[in-house]
Amino acid sequence: MFGVNKILETKMKRRCVTFLAAGIGLGMLANLGWAQSFPTQPVRIISPFPAGSGPDVVARIVGEKLTARWKQGVVVDARPGASGFLALGAVKQAAPTGYDLLIADVGHLAISPSLFKKLPYDPKTDFVPVGGVYRTSFFIVVGANSPIRTAKDLIAAAATPGKVTYGSNSIGGPLHLGAAQVEAATGTKMTHVPYKEISQLYIAVSTGEIDWAMGSIASAGPLLKAGKVRFIAVADDARSPSLPNIPTLEESGGPKGVKARTWVALMAPKGTPAAVVTTLNRSLNDALKQPDVAEKFATFGFVPDPTTPAALASLIDSDTVVYAGMVKRTGASAD
């Protein structure tokens, strides 16, 4: 009797394993089929950036490429304001199907968690990385008539604590914390002067009202072309492809290891199927690798940044740590 029961038990276990394997197989096939058919309807990219801004224009360039690839419309839905909370909140609450995506930058994903005591979203638990869109380096910007011509000059001028002034367009923003990285790496103490508008910031640099500021090609490039300001160094580990004649901070007599830059990435709601994320990532990267996309990005000084979701997650984590240190150093707070 015992032998019969044992045989029956063994048969039942085998059937359970077979059914389980079949279930897993069907699930994988269904997931694969979903990914292969995605998308079957228009996709929306929700943006916290104002219409016409650099990131907004980039989102539309990418959207056009994805529309052509998928034969489905890709709509960019600009929802600026409230420190990005409107846009990020909308994607946080969206169904995790891949049809509602978020384009966001280093500020939203890596700085705000330290800057705000009560953040209405969590970059790690509310979203899943899809891939990088672009990155752009910050330059040290001085007035055209400034005696500061190199990073070495800047460090020498800042030997007296508080004597040298630098500005930004927002307390705790990428420009402020990027400059704080330079300050920390050089072991100097400079005076921060905040401005309400980015245009006011670079006018102040050009007139000598303040000594310097961080700036990108998109933000300070127009005054550079007009001969009102100079870029003396790029705060990154390599020269900018758009301005290869500008030395790195280290080459200009400054410290090495400073990476003051901003980046923009594509995210999806948490829970979006992995197969759909893979499809989105592959399509995004293919779009970014097209030559005409790189040319269009270059007008803003942006470099296409095709990455894997894992690499983007690692970038968010590492920059979150860096900027948490800078927020603590500067005492910046948005609350």
C-alpha positions in Angstrom: 0.0 0.0 0.0 2.8 2.3 0.9 4.4 1.7 -2.5 1.2 2.6 -4.4 0.8 5.8 -2.4 4.4 6.7 -3.1 3.9 6.1 -6.9 0.7 8.3 -6.8 2.5 11.0 -4.9 5.4 11.0 -7.4 3.0 11.2 -10.3 1.1 14.2 -8.7 4.4 16.0 -8.2 5.4 15.5 -11.8 2.0 16.8 -13.0 2.4 19.9 -10.7 5.8 20.5 -12.1 4.6 20.1 -15.6 1.6 22.5 -15.1 3.9 25.0 -13.4 6.4 24.9 -16.2 3.6 25.2 -18.7 2.2 28.2 -16.8 5.6 29.9 -16.7 6.1 29.1 -20.4 2.7 30.6 -21.3 3.4 33.7 -19.1 6.8 34.2 -20.9 5.1 33.8 -24.3 2.4 36.2 -23.4 4.9 38.8 -22.1 7.0 38.3 -25.2 3.9 38.7 -27.4 3.0 41.9 -25.6 6.5 43.3 -26.1 6.5 42.3 -29.8 3.2 44.0 -30.4 3.9 47.1 -28.3 2.8 49.8 -29.0 -0.7 49.3 -30.4 -1.8 52.8 -29.5 -0.3 56.3 -29.1 2.4 56.9 -26.5 2.5 60.0 -24.3 5.7 61.5 -23.0 4.9 63.7 -20.0 7.4 66.5 -19.5 8.1 68.9 -16.6 9.9 71.3 -18.9 8.3 74.4 -20.6 7.3 74.1 -24.2 10.2 75.3 -26.4 12.9 74.6 -23.9 15.9 72.5 -24.8 14.6 69.3 -23.1 11.1 69.8 -24.5 12.5 70.2 -28.1 14.6 67.1 -27.6 11.6 65.1 -26.4 9.8 66.1 -29.6 12.8 65.1 -31.8 12.9 61.7 -30.1 9.1 61.5 -30.4 9.2 62.0 -34.1 11.7 59.1 -34.5 9.7 56.8 -32.3 6.5 57.7 -34.3 8.2 56.7 -37.5 9.5 53.4 -36.0 6.4 52.3 -34.3 3.8 53.7 -36.7 2.0 55.1 -33.7 1.8 58.7 -32.5 4.1 59.9 -29.8 2.7 63.0 -28.0 4.8 65.2 -25.8 2.6 66.6 -23.0 4.3 69.6 -21.3 3.3 70.1 -17.7 5.8 72.6 -16.3 5.8 74.1 -12.8 5.7 73.1 -9.2 9.3 71.8 -9.3 8.3 69.1 -11.7 5.7 67.7 -9.3 2.8 68.0 -11.8 4.5 65.9 -14.5 6.1 63.4 -12.2 2.9 63.0 -10.2 1.0 62.3 -13.4 3.4 59.5 -14.5 3.5 58.1 -10.9 -0.3 57.6 -11.1 -0.4 56.3 -14.7 -1.1 52.7 -15.5 2.3 50.8 -15.8 1.7 49.8 -19.5 4.4 51.8 -21.2 2.0 54.1 -22.8 2.7 57.0 -20.4 6.3 57.9 -20.0 8.3 60.6 -18.2 11.2 62.7 -19.4 13.1 64.1 -16.4 16.5 65.5 -15.5 19.2 65.1 -12.8 17.3 67.7 -10.7 14.1 65.7 -10.6 15.7 62.3 -10.1 19.0 62.9 -8.2 18.8 66.3 -6.5 15.3 66.7 -5.3 15.4 63.7 -2.9 17.9 65.7 -0.8 16.6 69.1 -1.5 13.0 68.5 -0.4 12.1 67.1 3.0 8.7 66.1 1.7 8.9 64.9 -1.8 5.6 63.6 -3.3 7.4 60.9 -5.3 10.3 58.5 -4.9 12.6 58.1 -8.0 13.5 54.6 -6.9 10.1 53.2 -5.9 7.7 55.1 -8.2 9.5 54.8 -11.5 11.6 52.4 -13.5 14.5 53.6 -15.7 14.1 53.2 -19.5 17.3 54.9 -20.8 19.3 58.1 -21.1 18.4 60.7 -23.6 21.2 63.2 -23.5 23.9 64.7 -21.3 25.6 68.1 -21.3 28.6 69.4 -19.4 28.8 72.6 -17.4 31.5 75.2 -18.2 33.1 77.8 -15.9 31.7 81.0 -17.4 33.4 84.4 -16.7 32.9 87.9 -18.2 34.7 88.8 -21.4 36.8 91.3 -19.6 37.4 89.2 -16.5 41.1 88.8 -15.4 40.3 85.1 -14.6 41.4 83.2 -17.7 42.0 79.7 -16.3 40.8 77.5 -13.5 44.2 78.1 -11.8 43.5 81.9 -11.9 40.1 81.2 -10.3 41.6 79.2 -7.5 44.2 81.9 -6.8 41.6 84.6 -6.7 39.5 82.6 -4.3 42.5 82.2 -1.8 40.7 84.9 0.3 37.5 83.2 1.7 34.3 84.9 0.4 36.1 87.3 -2.0 35.1 85.5 -5.2 31.4 85.4 -6.1 29.5 82.9 -8.2 25.9 82.8 -9.2 23.1 80.4 -10.1 19.5 80.7 -11.2 18.1 78.7 -8.2 19.2 77.6 -4.8 19.9 73.9 -4.8 19.7 73.7 -8.6 22.2 71.9 -10.9 24.1 75.2 -11.6 24.4 76.0 -7.9 25.4 72.5 -6.8 27.7 72.1 -9.8 29.6 75.2 -8.7 29.7 73.9 -5.2 31.4 70.8 -6.5 34.2 73.0 -7.9 34.3 75.0 -4.6 34.6 71.7 -2.6 37.2 70.2 -4.9 39.4 73.3 -4.9 39.2 73.7 -1.1 38.1 77.3 -1.4 35.2 79.3 0.1 33.3 81.5 -2.3 30.1 83.6 -2.0 27.0 82.3 -3.7 24.6 84.9 -5.3 21.3 83.5 -6.4 19.2 85.0 -9.2 15.6 84.5 -10.2 16.1 84.1 -13.9 18.9 82.5 -15.9 19.1 85.5 -18.2 19.8 87.7 -15.2 22.5 85.4 -14.1 24.6 85.5 -17.2 24.1 89.3 -17.7 25.5 89.6 -14.2 28.5 87.5 -15.2 29.0 89.5 -18.4 29.0 92.9 -16.5 31.3 91.7 -13.7 28.5 92.0 -11.1 29.6 88.5 -10.1 32.9 86.7 -10.9 31.6 83.5 -12.5 28.9 80.9 -12.9 28.4 77.5 -14.2 26.8 77.4 -17.6 26.0 75.1 -20.5 26.1 75.8 -24.3 22.4 76.0 -24.2 22.1 78.4 -21.3 25.2 80.6 -21.8 26.1 79.9 -25.4 24.2 82.9 -26.8 26.4 85.4 -24.8 29.5 83.4 -25.7 28.7 83.9 -29.4 28.0 87.5 -28.7 31.5 87.9 -27.1 30.0 88.9 -23.7 31.4 86.0 -21.7 34.1 83.4 -22.0 34.2 79.7 -21.2 37.5 79.0 -19.5 37.1 75.3 -18.6 34.6 72.4 -18.8 33.9 70.7 -15.4 34.1 67.2 -16.7 36.6 64.4 -17.3 36.7 65.0 -21.1 36.3 68.0 -23.4 33.0 68.8 -25.0 32.5 67.5 -28.6 30.7 70.8 -29.3 33.6 73.0 -27.9 36.7 70.9 -28.2 39.0 73.9 -27.8 37.9 74.5 -24.2 40.1 72.6 -21.8 38.9 70.4 -19.0 39.0 71.8 -15.4 42.1 69.7 -14.8 43.8 70.8 -18.0 43.1 74.4 -16.9 45.0 74.1 -13.7 42.1 72.9 -11.5 41.4 69.6 -9.7 40.5 66.4 -11.5 37.5 64.2 -10.9 34.8 67.0 -11.0 31.8 66.0 -13.1 29.4 69.0 -13.1 26.9 68.2 -15.7 23.2 67.7 -16.3 21.4 64.8 -18.0 17.9 63.9 -19.1 16.4 60.5 -19.1 13.3 58.6 -20.0 11.4 56.8 -17.2 8.2 54.7 -16.9 5.8 54.0 -14.1 7.0 51.4 -11.6 5.5 48.0 -12.5 5.9 48.4 -16.3 6.6 45.0 -17.7 10.3 44.3 -18.2 9.7 43.2 -21.8 8.0 46.5 -22.6 10.9 48.4 -20.9 13.3 46.5 -23.1 11.3 47.4 -26.2 11.2 51.0 -25.2 15.0 51.1 -24.4 15.9 49.5 -27.8 13.7 51.9 -29.7 15.0 54.9 -27.8 18.6 53.9 -28.3 18.1 53.3 -32.0 16.6 56.8 -32.3 19.5 58.4 -30.5 22.1 56.7 -32.7 20.7 58.3 -35.9 23.1 61.0 -37.3 20.5 63.7 -37.8 19.5 63.4 -34.1 23.0 64.0 -33.0 23.2 67.0 -35.3 20.0 68.5 -33.9 21.1 67.8 -30.3 24.5 69.5 -31.0 22.8 72.9 -31.6 22.1 72.8 -27.8 25.4 71.3 -26.9 23.6 68.1 -26.0 25.3 64.7 -26.5 23.0 61.7 -27.2 23.3 59.3 -24.3 21.9 55.8 -25.2 22.2 53.6 -22.1 20.7 50.5 -20.6 18.1 50.7 -17.9 20.6 49.3 -15.5 23.3 51.9 -16.4 20.7 54.7 -15.9 19.7 53.3 -12.5 23.4 53.3 -11.5 23.8 56.9 -12.7 20.8 58.0 -10.7 22.1 56.3 -7.6 25.6 57.7 -7.8 24.5 61.2 -8.6 22.0 61.1 -5.7 24.9 60.4 -3.4 27.1 63.2 -4.9 24.3 65.8 -4.7 23.3 64.8 -1.2 26.8 65.8 -0.2 26.6 69.1 -2.0 23.1 69.9 -0.6 24.5 69.3 2.9 27.6 71.4 2.2 25.6 74.4 0.9 22.7 74.1 3.3 20.3 74.4 0.3 16.7 73.6 0.9 13.5 74.0 -1.2 11.1 73.5 1.7 
